[in-house]
Amino acid sequence: MAKEPRLVVVSNRLPVVLEKNGNSQRLKPGSGGLVTALTPILKDRGGIWIGWLGTTERLSIRQLRTILGPASEEWGFRLYPVLLSDEEVEQFYYGFANEVLWPLFHDLQTRCRFDPAYWRSYVAVNAKYARVVARHTQEDDLVWIHDYHLMGLSAALKEMGVKRQYAFFLHIPFPPPDLFLKLPWREQLLRMLLQNDLIAFQTLRDRRNFLGSLRVLDRRTAVSGRGPAIKVTSMGYTANVAHLPISIDFKGFSRQAKQPDVAAQAKQLKETYHCKHLIIGVDRLDYTKGIPERLNAFRLALKRYPELRGNTTLVQIVVPSRERVPAYGALKGEIDALVGQINGEFTQDGWVPVVYRYQSIPRDELVAHYRAADVALVTPLKDGMNLVCKEYCACQVEDPGVLILSEFAGAASQLGGGALLVNPYDAEGMADALYRALTMPLSQRRRRMRLLRRNITQEDIFWWVDNFLRTAASKALRDFPESTLPPLFPRGRRTIRQQEAE
Ligand code: GDG
């Protein structure tokens, strides 16, 4: 067995999607920032990605080998699946992850269903992931665990006596103590998290909230060090705790926005929508994204500022998501109705105020929309980070537009200087910000966008991965800051490829 540490990424889903075509099945690369960021790193250095394949179909080892083997070979890193049953998907994924942790961590406690059966399933499924991790990894490997679905993974592995280096990143916010403490399993969850060598959050806000909850449950909680990574001792455990804001492939988006075909598409859009000003909103269907609140604010802007009528269009793209959860179905109904009302009230002479697309659009079309939009309305009620606002700025390669950003998005802590910050619950404030953005002089737009773009270039997705790995790889606090550390994974390693296929 190789002695050098390998990078083992564990996330709820694998970075591939299984597509069924009649009787045959094929793998499609997944989308999203994490996949874009980590795939080249694993390809380059070798490693392992462990996660659910997204299906509850019973697949034999032979079928799995046929499906995943060639992809592993082609990419140069291994993909190992975790198989989940219908009941596990129901209780662990839709239940505990999406009906307890997701709403609670986004401060929406009244949407939570604290069902003890969900919790039991969460613990059992985390143990299931742990068995797969144990089987395919070795001591010294760095196990990089992603997100709220797998907060119990390192604890389950430690209980099995599996010694590895464990680093955890939470993509969603961590709630303030008075909300977190409502969770019936609050102490168990904190104890689980503390069994990681590194626990990383998106922002200082989240890290502070986490420490706040620890302090309530253990008054002797001690913190040492300063800066982005600190050492915390609490409840008998010691861990490094960091905040590291995730980002995007800035150059990749910017380059694509400059391509002639995308530029031509962007130019065409205002003609297609019969408007002079284009506002863009891009979100997964989710009640945390503040879509109805945004539509109401736009409606108010059309009422308050009649000069916007007939020339300003909001294109709202909503990507279908978690449709089986009842709250998401209800939200879709609410959005459909609001769009109908606004369009019914204001449509005139070929101009429609809201263009609503309930679908995922191809990336070049998305980039063309970003490029063409005069304003991006990114107004979640709460968001771990929010990548859409960063992607919008990366695509402002000509005649810069204005970013209107919720103060409750994690990104606000980085982008507050250049964006117009709004409270998504304040319809009047948002309507006024919209008017201000649409009438902002070019010099101010340029200055603001320059600031935003500089910020995102300096801390792009590659910066994030690099910093995370350096922080996770350091064994003691004195190893910070990053610059003194050697690269963890030598380039060109392909050891895992030579291993036997599962
Ligand atoms: C979680 C946290 C955190 C959207 N529509 C289309 C499309 N997208 C892509 C966007 C963007 C991604 O989806 C959405 O990312 P967000 O960050 O906005 O939101 P979540 O999905 O909630 O992600 C969040 C993130 O994790 C990372 O840590 O920022 O706070 O909630 O990349 O471009 N892509 C394409 N067509 C679409 O129609 N191709």
Boltz pocket constraint, residues with backbone or C-beta under 6 A from the ligand:
constraints:
  - pocket:
      binder: B
      contacts: [[A, 31], [A, 32], [A, 33], [A, 171], [A, 172], [A, 246], [A, 282], [A, 283], [A, 284], [A, 317], [A, 319], [A, 359], [A, 360], [A, 361], [A, 362], [A, 363], [A, 366], [A, 383], [A, 384], [A, 385], [A, 386], [A, 387], [A, 388], [A, 391]]
      max_distance: 6.0
